[in-house]
């Protein structure tokens, strides 16, 4: 966990410089992401009963030019991932050893989301700027809530632990103080989720490896973000 804390602090080192223009370099961003579900950890009977994963996020970021027009941006935000793909719950993780095995319908993952990005303008025309970039998100769980859709029972736990690390090439458009960003995930590092049972009926050796350690499985994911520069 020490590495994750140091990583977050390093992202915000630029904030201690150029105090006079601080607000001019701050952007508030909100957005949504859609991704295919990781179907490997769910009971076989539920594998076709799901929709895409939804992620809703908000973040505050600071940008700084580092070389000519190349810009680095450090951000810190919150994201909520909603997964309706039924999984087996690890009761011991939630300190509910008296409960029987549960399969549940909705998993809410509340995450802290530090990020860092590089962008470079490709075309500038009047008030519009079009640029390309690369974005790295490092996601940390802060709460896991798993709700049973049949009886309303909810497992919930507050914590701070790694969730995933994601890499997105991005296309960006800026108009005055407004911005639009579209990204497609090309890399995804999953960390082991202790809230989910570490076994599954008829699991393959690949699935067992994933359940034990996490892996780089990367379902298709797109993200869309709208931003507003604070000054």
C-alpha positions, 0 to 999 in steps of 0.5 A, spaced: 500 500 500 505 504 501 507 504 493 500 506 491 500 512 496 507 514 493 504 514 486 498 518 488 503 524 491 507 524 485 501 525 481 500 532 484 507 534 485 506 540 479 500 543 484 506 546 488 508 550 483 505 556 479 501 558 484 498 564 481 496 561 475 493 555 479 486 555 477 487 557 470 490 550 469 485 546 473 479 542 470 473 539 473 471 533 469 465 528 469 464 522 464 461 515 463 465 508 461 462 502 458 466 495 458 464 488 456 464 484 462 469 479 465 465 472 464 470 468 467 468 468 474 461 467 474 457 461 475 456 458 469 448 458 469 449 466 469 453 467 464 448 470 459 444 474 464 448 481 464 449 487 461 455 491 459 459 494 466 457 501 467 462 506 470 461 513 472 466 518 474 468 525 476 475 528 477 479 534 478 486 535 474 491 540 473 495 540 467 502 543 466 506 544 459 513 540 459 516 541 452 513 546 447 506 544 446 507 537 450 502 537 456 502 533 462 496 532 466 495 529 473 488 528 476 484 525 482 477 523 482 472 518 484 469 512 480 463 508 481 463 501 477 456 497 476 456 490 475 450 486 474 453 480 473 452 474 478 458 472 482 459 468 488 461 472 494 466 470 499 463 471 506 469 471 510 472 477 506 465 481 509 466 478 516 459 474 515 462 467 516 455 464 519 452 466 512 451 460 506 454 461 499 451 467 496 450 468 488 448 476 487 446 480 482 449 487 482 456 489 484 458 496 486 465 498 486 467 505 489 474 507 487 479 512 488 482 514 481 488 518 481 491 519 473 496 521 469 496 523 462 500 526 456 497 530 450 499 533 444 495 538 440 494 536 432 490 541 430 489 548 432 483 552 429 480 559 432 477 557 439 478 549 437 484 545 439 484 538 437 489 533 440 491 526 441 494 523 448 495 517 453 491 516 459 493 512 465 488 510 471 490 507 477 484 505 481 483 503 488 477 500 492 474 505 497 468 501 498 465 494 495 457 493 496 454 487 493 447 486 493 442 480 492 437 482 487 432 477 490 432 479 498 435 485 498 441 483 502 447 487 501 455 485 503 459 492 504 466 493 506 470 500 506 477 499 505 483 501 501 486 496 496 488 496 489 483 495 484 486 495 477 491 499 472 488 502 465 491 505 459 487 509 454 489 512 448 485 518 447 482 523 442 481 530 445 477 537 443 477 543 447 473 549 445 475 555 450 474 553 457 470 546 455 473 539 453 471 533 450 475 526 451 474 519 448 478 513 450 479 506 448 482 501 453 488 498 450 491 495 457 488 493 463 491 490 469 486 486 474 488 485 481 485 479 485 478 481 488 478 478 495 470 479 495 469 474 490 470 466 492 476 463 489 473 457 486 468 456 481 464 450 478 468 447 473 473 452 473 479 452 467 486 452 469 486 459 466 480 461 470 484 459 477 490 463 475 486 469 475 482 468 481 488 467 485 493 472 482 489 477 478 491 478 470 492 482 464 485 480 461 482 486 457 475 486 455 473 492 450 472 498 454 470 505 451 470 512 456 467 519 454 469 525 459 466 532 459 471 537 462 470 545 464 476 549 466 475 553 472 478 559 470 
